[in-house]
Amino acid sequence: MLTENANSRLGAMSLVRPVGWSAAAIVLLFPMIAMQFEQRLHWGVNWTVGDFVAAALLLSGTGAALELAVRLNDDLAYRAGAFLGIGAALLMVWANLAVGLVGSEDNAANLWFMTVPVVGLAVAMLGGVSAKAMVRAMLAMAFMQFLAGLFVGKAGAAVAVSMALGACWLVSAWLFSRAA
């Protein structure tokens, strides 16, 4: 039998889920609406079908990962670590695909940054996404992030972004360690 506190948390989550998924859908509507005014306002918004598909996959993958994190562990520190880590990964991948962290999105150096979430996901899956495994995954991501920043260190902005994202991975690792 669920306690009253657990019942209230489940009730709150049932309200948050549709809001989160609706927000993801609304994010996809913004560029669609902006494109309707592109010829007059010249906002630089000209998405292709592939752009919409990539954005939809990123947003749905992020939503699914957040849902999984909430279902896997009730600990607030675990959830905060997951939300920070997943949010930072979304931000990095989206920015890298959209404009690139080094030069344009076509610059091969940007592939270094795409290894970061892949390594984190692999380490997390190998450890069964337990809090201890997530600490290792976030530390591995921080290491890969700093490595990527060093390899493409010619661009000052890429180093600054690597430092900021590396800090996110480290804070996320700390949060997961609190849940372990």
Contact map, one row per residue, 1 for C-alpha under 8 A:
111000000000000000000000000000000000000000000000000000000000000000000000000000000000000000000000000000000000000000000000000000000000000000000000000000000000000000000000000000000000
111101100000000000000000000000000000000000000000000000000000000000000000000000000000000000000000000000000000000000000000000000000000000000000000000000000000000000000000000000000000
111111100000000000000000000000000000000000000000000000000000000000000000000000000000000000000000000000000000000000000000000000000000000000000000000000000000000000000000000000000000
011111110000000000000000000000000000000000000000000000000000000000000000000000000000000000000000000000000000000000000000000000000000000000000000000000000000000000000000000000000000
001111111000000000000000000000000000000000000000000000000000000000000000000000000000000000000000000000000000000000000000000000000000000000000000000000000000000000000000000000000000
011111111100000000000000000000000000000000000000000000000000000000000000000000000000000000000000000000000000000000000000000000000000000000000000000000000000000000000000000000000000
011111111110000000000000000000000000000000000000000000000000000000000000000000000000000000000000000000000000000000000000000000000000000000000000000000000000000000000000000000000000
000111111111000000000000000000000000000000000000000000000000000000000000000000000000000000000000000000000000000000000000000000000000000000000000000000000000000000000000000000000000
000011111111100000000000000000000000000000000000000000000000000000000000000000000000000000000000000000000000000000000000000000000000000000000000000000000000000000000000000000000000
000001111111110000000000000000000000000000000000000000000000000000000000000000000000000000000000000000000000000000000000000000000000000000000000000000000000000000000000000000000000
000000111111111000000000000000000000000000000000000000000000000000000000000000000000000000000000000000000000000000000000000000000000000000000000000000000000000000000000000000000000
000000011111111100000000000000000000000000000000000000000000000000000000000000000000000000000000000000000000000000000000000000000000000000000000000000000000000000000000000000000000
000000001111111110000000000000000000000000000000000000000000000000000000000000000000000000000000000000000000000000000000000000000000000000000000000000000000000000000000000000000000
000000000111111111000000000000000000000000000000000000000000000000000000000000000000000000000000000000000000000000000000000000000000000000000000000000000000000000000000000000000000
000000000011111111100000000000000000000000000000000000000000000000000000000000000000000000000000000000000000000000000000000000000000000000000000000000000000000000000000000000000000
000000000001111111110000000000000000000000000000000000000000000000000000000000000000000000000000000000000000000000000000000000000000000000000000000000000000000000000000000000000000
000000000000111111111000000000000000000000000000000000000000000000000000000000000000000000000000000000000000000000000000000000000000000000000000000000000000000000000000000000000000
000000000000011111111100000000000000000000000000000000000000000000000000000000000000000000000000000000000000000000000000000000000000000000000000000000000000000000000000000000000000
000000000000001111111110000000000000000000000000000000000000000000000000000000000000000000000000000000000000000000000000000000000000000000000000000000000000000000000000000000000000
000000000000000111111111000000000000000000000000000000000000001000000000000000000000000000000000000000000000000000000000000000000000000000000000000000000000000000000000000000000000
000000000000000011111111100000000000000000000000000000000000001000000000000000000000000000000000000000000000000000000000000000000000000000000000000000000000000000000000000000000000
000000000000000001111111110000000000000000000000000000000000000000000000000000000000000000000000000000000000000000000000000000000000000000000000000000000000000000000000000000000000
000000000000000000111111111000000000000000000000000000000000000000000000000000000000000000000000000000000000000000000000000000000000000000000000000000000000000000000000000000000000
000000000000000000011111111100000000000000000000000000000011000000000000000000000000000000000000000000000000000000000000000000000000000000000000000000000000000000000000000000000000
000000000000000000001111111110000000000000000000000000000000000000000000000000000000000000000000000000000000000000000000000000000000000000000000000000000000000000000000000000000000
000000000000000000000111111111000000000000000000000000000000000000000000000000000000000000000000000000000000000000000000000000000000000000000000000000000000000000000000000000000000
000000000000000000000011111111100000000000000000000000000000000000000000000000000000000000000000000000000000000000000000000000000000000000000000000000000000000000000000000000000000
000000000000000000000001111111110000000000000000000100110000000000000000000000000000000000000000000000000000000000000000000000000000000000000000000000000000000000000000000000000000
000000000000000000000000111111111000000000000000000000000000000000000000000000000000000000000000000000000000000000000000000000000000000000000000000000000000000000000000000000000000
000000000000000000000000011111111100000000000000000000000000000000000000000000000000000000000000000000000000000000000000000000000000000000000000000000000000000000000000000000000000
000000000000000000000000001111111110000000001110000000000000000000000000000000000000000000000000000000000000000000000000000000000000000000000000000000000000000000000000000000000000
000000000000000000000000000111111111000000000010000000000000000000000000000000000000000000000000000000000000000000000000000000000000000000000000000000000000000000000000000000000000
000000000000000000000000000011111111100000000000000000000000000000000000000000000000000000000000000000000000000000000000000000000000000000000000000000000000000000000000000000000000
000000000000000000000000000001111111110000101000000000000000000000000000000000000000000000000000000000000000000000000000000000000000000000000000000000000000000000000000000000000000
000000000000000000000000000000111111110000001110000000000000000000000000000000000000000000000000000000000000000000000000000000000000000000000000000000000000000000000000000000000000
000000000000000000000000000000011111111000000000000000000000000000000000000000000000000000000000000000000000000000000000000000000000000000000000000000000000000000000000000000000000
000000000000000000000000000000001111111111000000000000000000000000000000000000000000000000000000000000000000000000000000000000000000000000000000000000000000000000000000000000000000
000000000000000000000000000000000111111111111100000000000000000000000000000000000000000000000000000000000000000000000000000000000000000000000000000000000000000000000000000000000000
000000000000000000000000000000000001111111000000000000000000000000000000000000000000000000000000000000000000000000000000000000000000000000000000000000000000000000000000000000000000
000000000000000000000000000000000000111111000000000000000000000000000000000000000000000000000000000000000000000000000000000000000000000000000000000000000000000000000000000000000000
000000000000000000000000000000000000111111100000000000000000000000000000000000000000000000000000000000000000000000000000000000000000000000000000000000000000000000000000000000000000
000000000000000000000000000000000000111111111000000000000000000000000000000000000000000000000000000000000000000000000000000000000000000000000000000000000000000000000000000000000000
000000000000000000000000000000000100010011111000000000000000000000000000000000000000000000000000000000000000000000000000000000000000000000000000000000000000000000000000000000000000
000000000000000000000000000000000000010001111100000000000000000000000000000000000000000000000000000000000000000000000000000000000000000000000000000000000000000000000000000000000000
000000000000000000000000000000100110010001111110000000000000000000000000000000000000000000000000000000000000000000000000000000000000000000000000000000000000000000000000000000000000
000000000000000000000000000000100010010000011111000000000000000000000000000000000000000000000000000000000000000000000000000000000000000000000000000000000000000000000000000000000000
000000000000000000000000000000110010000000001111111100000000000000000000000000000000000000000000000000000000000000000000000000000000000000000000000000000000000000000000000000000000
000000000000000000000000000000000000000000000111111100000000000000000000000000000000000000000000000000000000000000000000000000000000000000000000000000000000000000000000000000000000
000000000000000000000000000000000000000000000011111110000000000000000000000000000000000000000000000000000000000000000000000000000000000000000000000000000000000000000000000000000000
000000000000000000000000000000000000000000000011111111000000000000000000000000000000000000000000000000000000000000000000000000000000000000000000000000000000000000000000000000000000
000000000000000000000000000000000000000000000011111111100000000000000000000000000000000000000000000000000000000000000000000000000000000000000000000000000000000000000000000000000000
000000000000000000000000000100000000000000000011111111110000000000000000000000000000000000000000000000000000000000000000000000000000000000000000000000000000000000000000000000000000
000000000000000000000000000000000000000000000000111111111000000000000000000000000000000000000000000000000000000000000000000000000000000000000000000000000000000000000000000000000000
000000000000000000000000000000000000000000000000011111111100000000000000000000000000000000000000000000000000000000000000000000000000000000000000000000000000000000000000000000000000
000000000000000000000000000100000000000000000000001111111110000000000000000000000000000000000100000000000000000000000000000000000000000000000000000000000000000000000000000000000000
000000000000000000000000000100000000000000000000000111111111000000000000000000000000000000000000000000000000000000000000000000000000000000000000000000000000000000000000000000000000
000000000000000000000000000000000000000000000000000011111111100000000000000000000000000000000000000000000000000000000000000000000000000000000000000000000000000000000000000000000000
000000000000000000000000000000000000000000000000000001111111110000000000000000000000000001000100000000000000000000000000000000000000000000000000000000000000000000000000000000000000
000000000000000000000001000000000000000000000000000000111111111000000000000000000000000001000000000000000000000000000000000000000000000000000000000000000000000000000000000000000000
000000000000000000000001000000000000000000000000000000011111111100000000000000000000000000000000000000000000000000000000000000000000000000000000000000000000000000000000000000000000
000000000000000000000000000000000000000000000000000000001111111110000000000000000000000000000000000000000000000000000000000000000000000000000000000000000000000000000000000000000000
000000000000000000000000000000000000000000000000000000000111111111000000000000000000011001000000000000000000000000000000000000000000000000000000000000000000000000000000000000000000
000000000000000000011000000000000000000000000000000000000011111111100000000000000000000000000000000000000000000000000000000000000000000000000000000000000000000000000000000000000000
000000000000000000000000000000000000000000000000000000000001111111110000000000000000000000000000000000000000000000000000000000000000000000000000000000000000000000000000000000000000
000000000000000000000000000000000000000000000000000000000000111111111000000000000000010000000000000000000000000000000000000000000000000000000000000000000000000000000000000000000000
000000000000000000000000000000000000000000000000000000000000011111111100000000000110010000000000000000000000000000000000000000000000000000000000000000000000000000000000000000000000
000000000000000000000000000000000000000000000000000000000000001111111110000000000000000000000000000000000000000000000000000000000000000000000000000000000000000000000000000000000000
000000000000000000000000000000000000000000000000000000000000000111111111000000000000000000000000000000000000000000000000000000000000000000000000000000000000000000000000000000000000
000000000000000000000000000000000000000000000000000000000000000011111111100001100100000000000000000000000000000000000000000000000000000000000000000000000000000000000000000000000000
000000000000000000000000000000000000000000000000000000000000000001111111110000100000000000000000000000000000000000000000000000000000000000000000000000000000000000000000000000000000
000000000000000000000000000000000000000000000000000000000000000000111111110000000000000000000000000000000000000000000000000000000000000000000000000000000000000000000000000000000000
000000000000000000000000000000000000000000000000000000000000000000011111110000000000000000000000000000000000000000000000000000000000000000000000000000000000000000000000000000000000
000000000000000000000000000000000000000000000000000000000000000000001111111001100000000000000000000000000000000000000000000000000000000000000000000000000000000000000000000000000000
000000000000000000000000000000000000000000000000000000000000000000000111111101100000000000000000000000000000000000000000000000000000000000000000000000000000000000000000000000000000
000000000000000000000000000000000000000000000000000000000000000000000000111111100000000000000000000000000000000000000000000000000000000000000000000000000000000000000000000000000010
000000000000000000000000000000000000000000000000000000000000000000000000011111110000000000000000000000000000000000000000000000000000000000000000000000000000000000000000000000000010
000000000000000000000000000000000000000000000000000000000000000000000000001111111000000000000000000000000000000000000000000000000000000000000000000000000000000000000000000000110110
000000000000000000000000000000000000000000000000000000000000000000001000111111111100000000000000000000000000000000000000000000000010000000000000000000000000000000000000000000110110
000000000000000000000000000000000000000000000000000000000000000000001100111111111110000000000000000000000000000000000000000000000000000000000000000000000000000000000000000000000000
000000000000000000000000000000000000000000000000000000000000000000000000000111111111000000000000000000000000000000000000000000000000000000000000000000000000000000000000000100100000
000000000000000000000000000000000000000000000000000000000000000000000000000011111111100000000000000000000000000000000000000000000000000000000000000000000000000000000000001111110000
000000000000000000000000000000000000000000000000000000000000000001001000000001111111110000000000000000000000000000000000000000000000000000000000000000000000000000000000000100010000
000000000000000000000000000000000000000000000000000000000000000001000000000000111111111000000000000000000000000000000000000000000000000000000000000000000000000000000000000000000000
000000000000000000000000000000000000000000000000000000000000000000000000000000011111111100000000000000000000000000000000000000000000000000000000000000000000000000000001100100000000
000000000000000000000000000000000000000000000000000000000000000000000000000000001111111110000000000000000000000000000000000000000000000001000000000000000000000000000001100100000000
000000000000000000000000000000000000000000000000000000000000010011000000000000000111111111000000000000000000000000000000000000000000000000000000000000000000000000000000000000000000
000000000000000000000000000000000000000000000000000000000000010000000000000000000011111111100000000000000000000000000000000000000000000000000000000000000000000000000000000000000000
000000000000000000000000000000000000000000000000000000000000000000000000000000000001111111110000000000000000000000000000000000000000000000000000000000000000000000001001100000000000
000000000000000000000000000000000000000000000000000000000000000000000000000000000000111111111000000000000000000000001000000000000000000000000000000000000000000000000000000000000000
000000000000000000000000000000000000000000000000000000000110010000000000000000000000011111111100000000000000000000000000000000000000000000000000000000000000000000000000000000000000
000000000000000000000000000000000000000000000000000000000000000000000000000000000000001111111110000000000000000000000000000000000000000000000000000000000000000000000000000000000000
000000000000000000000000000000000000000000000000000000000000000000000000000000000000000111111111000000000000000010000000000000000000000000000000000000000000000000001000000000000000
000000000000000000000000000000000000000000000000000000000000000000000000000000000000000011111111100000000000000011000000000000000000000000000000000000000000000000000000000000000000
000000000000000000000000000000000000000000000000000000100100000000000000000000000000000001111111110000000000000000000000000000000000000000000000000000000000000000000000000000000000
000000000000000000000000000000000000000000000000000000000000000000000000000000000000000000111111111110000000000000000000000000000000000000000000000000000000000000000000000000000000
000000000000000000000000000000000000000000000000000000000000000000000000000000000000000000011111111110001000010011000000000000000000000000000000000000000000000000000000000000000000
000000000000000000000000000000000000000000000000000000000000000000000000000000000000000000001111111100001000000000000000000000000000000000000000000000000000000000000000000000000000
000000000000000000000000000000000000000000000000000000000000000000000000000000000000000000000111111100001000000000000000000000000000000000000000000000000000000000000000000000000000
000000000000000000000000000000000000000000000000000000000000000000000000000000000000000000000011111110111000000000000000000000000000000000000000000000000000000000000000000000000000
000000000000000000000000000000000000000000000000000000000000000000000000000000000000000000000011111111111110010000000000000000000000000000000000000000000000000000000000000000000000
000000000000000000000000000000000000000000000000000000000000000000000000000000000000000000000011001111111000010000000000000000000000000000000000000000000000110010000000000000000000
000000000000000000000000000000000000000000000000000000000000000000000000000000000000000000000000000111111010110000000000000000000000000000000000000000010010110000000000000000000000
000000000000000000000000000000000000000000000000000000000000000000000000000000000000000000000000001111111110000000000000000000000000000000000000000000000000000000000000000000000000
000000000000000000000000000000000000000000000000000000000000000000000000000000000000000000000000001111111110000000000000000000000000000000000000000000000000000000000000000000000000
000000000000000000000000000000000000000000000000000000000000000000000000000000000000000000000001111111111110010000000000000000000000000000000000000000000000000000000000000000000000
000000000000000000000000000000000000000000000000000000000000000000000000000000000000000000000000000100111111010000000000000000000000000000000000000000000000000000000000000000000000
000000000000000000000000000000000000000000000000000000000000000000000000000000000000000000000000000101111111110000000000000000000000000000000000000000000000000000000000000000000000
000000000000000000000000000000000000000000000000000000000000000000000000000000000000000000000000000000000111111000000000000000000000000000000000000000000000000000000000000000000000
000000000000000000000000000000000000000000000000000000000000000000000000000000000000000000000000000001000011111110000000000000000000000000000000000000010000000000000000000000000000
000000000000000000000000000000000000000000000000000000000000000000000000000000000000000000000001000111001111111111000000000000000000000000000000000000000000000000000000000000000000
000000000000000000000000000000000000000000000000000000000000000000000000000000000000000000000000000000000001111111100000000000000000000000000000000000000000000000000000000000000000
000000000000000000000000000000000000000000000000000000000000000000000000000000000000000000000000000000000000111111110000000000000000000000000000000100000000000000000000000000000000
000000000000000000000000000000000000000000000000000000000000000000000000000000000000000000011001000000000000111111110000000000000000000000000000100100000000000000000000000000000000
000000000000000000000000000000000000000000000000000000000000000000000000000000000000000000001001000000000000011111111100000000000000000000000000000000000000000000000000000000000000
000000000000000000000000000000000000000000000000000000000000000000000000000000000000000000000000000000000000001111111110000000000000000000000001000000000000000000000000000000000000
000000000000000000000000000000000000000000000000000000000000000000000000000000000000000000000000000000000000000111111111000000000000000000001101100000000000000000000000000000000000
000000000000000000000000000000000000000000000000000000000000000000000000000000000000000010000000000000000000000001111111100000000000000000001000000000000000000000000000000000000000
000000000000000000000000000000000000000000000000000000000000000000000000000000000000000000000000000000000000000001111111110000000000000000000000000000000000000000000000000000000000
000000000000000000000000000000000000000000000000000000000000000000000000000000000000000000000000000000000000000000111111111000000000000010011001000000000000000000000000000000000000
000000000000000000000000000000000000000000000000000000000000000000000000000000000000000000000000000000000000000000011111111100000000000011011000000000000000000000000000000000000000
000000000000000000000000000000000000000000000000000000000000000000000000000000000000000000000000000000000000000000001111111110000000000010000000000000000000000000000000000000000000
000000000000000000000000000000000000000000000000000000000000000000000000000000000000000000000000000000000000000000000111111111000000000010000000000000000000000000000000000000000000
000000000000000000000000000000000000000000000000000000000000000000000000000000000000000000000000000000000000000000000011111111100000110110010000000000000000000000000000000000000000
000000000000000000000000000000000000000000000000000000000000000000000000000000000000000000000000000000000000000000000001111111111100110110000000000000000000000000000000000000000000
000000000000000000000000000000000000000000000000000000000000000000000000000000000000000000000000000000000000000000000000111111111000000000000000000000000000000000000000000000000000
000000000000000000000000000000000000000000000000000000000000000000000000000000000000000000000000000000000000000000000000011111111000100000000000000000000000000000000000000000000000
000000000000000000000000000000000000000000000000000000000000000000000000000000000000000000000000000000000000000000000000001111111101110000000000000000000000000000000000000000000000
000000000000000000000000000000000000000000000000000000000000000000000000000000000000000000000000000000000000000000000000000111111100100000000000000000000000000000000000000000000000
000000000000000000000000000000000000000000000000000000000000000000000000000000000000000000000000000000000000000000000000000111111111110000000000000000000000000000000000000000000000
000000000000000000000000000000000000000000000000000000000000000000000000000000000000000000000000000000000000000000000000000100111111110000000000000000000000000000000000000000000001
000000000000000000000000000000000000000000000000000000000000000000000000000001000000000000000000000000000000000000000000000000001111111000000000000000000000000000000000000000011011
000000000000000000000000000000000000000000000000000000000000000000000000000000000000000000000000000000000000000000000000000000101111111100000000000000000000000000000000000000011001
000000000000000000000000000000000000000000000000000000000000000000000000000000000000000000000000000000000000000000000000001101111111111110000000000000000000000000000000000000000000
000000000000000000000000000000000000000000000000000000000000000000000000000000000000000000000000000000000000000000000000001100101111111111000000000000000000000000000000000010010000
000000000000000000000000000000000000000000000000000000000000000000000000000000000000000000000000000000000000000000000000000000000011111111100000000000000000000000000000000111011000
000000000000000000000000000000000000000000000000000000000000000000000000000000000000000000000000000000000000000000000000001100000001111111110000000000000000000000000000000010000000
000000000000000000000000000000000000000000000000000000000000000000000000000000000000000000000000000000000000000000000011111100000000111111111000000000000000000000000000000010000000
000000000000000000000000000000000000000000000000000000000000000000000000000000000000100000000000000000000000000000000001000000000000011111111100000000000000000000000000110110000000
000000000000000000000000000000000000000000000000000000000000000000000000000000000000000000000000000000000000000000000000000000000000001111111110000000000000000000000000110010000000
000000000000000000000000000000000000000000000000000000000000000000000000000000000000000000000000000000000000000000000011001000000000000111111111000000000000000000000000000000000000
000000000000000000000000000000000000000000000000000000000000000000000000000000000000000000000000000000000000000000011011000000000000000011111111100000000000000000000100100000000000
000000000000000000000000000000000000000000000000000000000000000000000000000000000000000000000000000000000000000000010000000000000000000001111111110000000000000000001110110000000000
000000000000000000000000000000000000000000000000000000000000000000000000000000000000000000000000000000000000000000000000000000000000000000111111111000000000000000000100000000000000
000000000000000000000000000000000000000000000000000000000000000000000000000000000000000000000000000000000000000000110010000000000000000000011111111100000000000000000000000000000000
000000000000000000000000000000000000000000000000000000000000000000000000000000000000000000000000000000000000000010010000000000000000000000001111111110000000000001101100000000000000
000000000000000000000000000000000000000000000000000000000000000000000000000000000000000000000000000000000000000000000000000000000000000000000111111111000000000001100100000000000000
000000000000000000000000000000000000000000000000000000000000000000000000000000000000000000000000000000000000000000000000000000000000000000000011111111100000000000000000000000000000
000000000000000000000000000000000000000000000000000000000000000000000000000000000000000000000000000000000000000110000000000000000000000000000001111111110000000001000000000000000000
000000000000000000000000000000000000000000000000000000000000000000000000000000000000000000000000000000000000000000000000000000000000000000000000111111111000011001100000000000000000
000000000000000000000000000000000000000000000000000000000000000000000000000000000000000000000000000000000000000000000000000000000000000000000000011111111000001000000000000000000000
000000000000000000000000000000000000000000000000000000000000000000000000000000000000000000000000000000000000000000000000000000000000000000000000001111111000000000000000000000000000
000000000000000000000000000000000000000000000000000000000000000000000000000000000000000000000000000001000000100000000000000000000000000000000000000111111110011000000000000000000000
000000000000000000000000000000000000000000000000000000000000000000000000000000000000000000000000000000000000000000000000000000000000000000000000000011111111011000000000000000000000
000000000000000000000000000000000000000000000000000000000000000000000000000000000000000000000000000000000000000000000000000000000000000000000000000000011111000000000000000000000000
000000000000000000000000000000000000000000000000000000000000000000000000000000000000000000000000000001000000000000000000000000000000000000000000000000011111111000000000000000000000
000000000000000000000000000000000000000000000000000000000000000000000000000000000000000000000000000000000000000000000000000000000000000000000000000000001111111100000000000000000000
000000000000000000000000000000000000000000000000000000000000000000000000000000000000000000000000000011000000000000000000000000000000000000000000000000000011111110000000000000000000
000000000000000000000000000000000000000000000000000000000000000000000000000000000000000000000000000011000000000000000000000000000000000000000000000010011011111111000000000000000000
000000000000000000000000000000000000000000000000000000000000000000000000000000000000000000000000000000000000000000000000000000000000000000000000000011011011111111100000000000000000
000000000000000000000000000000000000000000000000000000000000000000000000000000000000000000000000000000000000000000000000000000000000000000000000000000000001111111110000000000000000
000000000000000000000000000000000000000000000000000000000000000000000000000000000000000000000000000010000000000000000000000000000000000000000000000000000000111111111000000000000000
000000000000000000000000000000000000000000000000000000000000000000000000000000000000000000000000000000000000000000000000000000000000000000000000110110000000011111111100000000000000
000000000000000000000000000000000000000000000000000000000000000000000000000000000000000000000000000000000000000000000000000000000000000000000000110010000000001111111110000000000000
000000000000000000000000000000000000000000000000000000000000000000000000000000000000000000000000000000000000000000000000000000000000000000000000000000000000000111111111000000000000
000000000000000000000000000000000000000000000000000000000000000000000000000000000000000100010000000000000000000000000000000000000000000000000100100000000000000011111111100000000000
000000000000000000000000000000000000000000000000000000000000000000000000000000000000000000000000000000000000000000000000000000000000000000001110110000000000000001111111110000000000
000000000000000000000000000000000000000000000000000000000000000000000000000000000000000000000000000000000000000000000000000000000000000000000100000000000000000000111111111000000000
000000000000000000000000000000000000000000000000000000000000000000000000000000000001100100000000000000000000000000000000000000000000000000000000000000000000000000011111111100000000
000000000000000000000000000000000000000000000000000000000000000000000000000000000001100100000000000000000000000000000000000000000000000001101100000000000000000000001111111110000000
000000000000000000000000000000000000000000000000000000000000000000000000000000000000000000000000000000000000000000000000000000000000000001100100000000000000000000000111111111000000
000000000000000000000000000000000000000000000000000000000000000000000000000000001000000000000000000000000000000000000000000000000000000000000000000000000000000000000011111111100000
000000000000000000000000000000000000000000000000000000000000000000000000000000011101100000000000000000000000000000000000000000000000001001000000000000000000000000000001111111110000
000000000000000000000000000000000000000000000000000000000000000000000000000000001000000000000000000000000000000000000000000000000000011111100000000000000000000000000000111111111000
000000000000000000000000000000000000000000000000000000000000000000000000000000001000000000000000000000000000000000000000000000000000001000000000000000000000000000000000011111111100
000000000000000000000000000000000000000000000000000000000000000000000000000011011000000000000000000000000000000000000000000000000000000000000000000000000000000000000000001111111110
000000000000000000000000000000000000000000000000000000000000000000000000000011001100000000000000000000000000000000000000000000000011011000000000000000000000000000000000000111111111
000000000000000000000000000000000000000000000000000000000000000000000000000000000000000000000000000000000000000000000000000000000011001000000000000000000000000000000000000011111111
000000000000000000000000000000000000000000000000000000000000000000000000000011000000000000000000000000000000000000000000000000000000000000000000000000000000000000000000000001111111
000000000000000000000000000000000000000000000000000000000000000000000000001111000000000000000000000000000000000000000000000000000010000000000000000000000000000000000000000000111111
000000000000000000000000000000000000000000000000000000000000000000000000000000000000000000000000000000000000000000000000000000000111000000000000000000000000000000000000000000011111
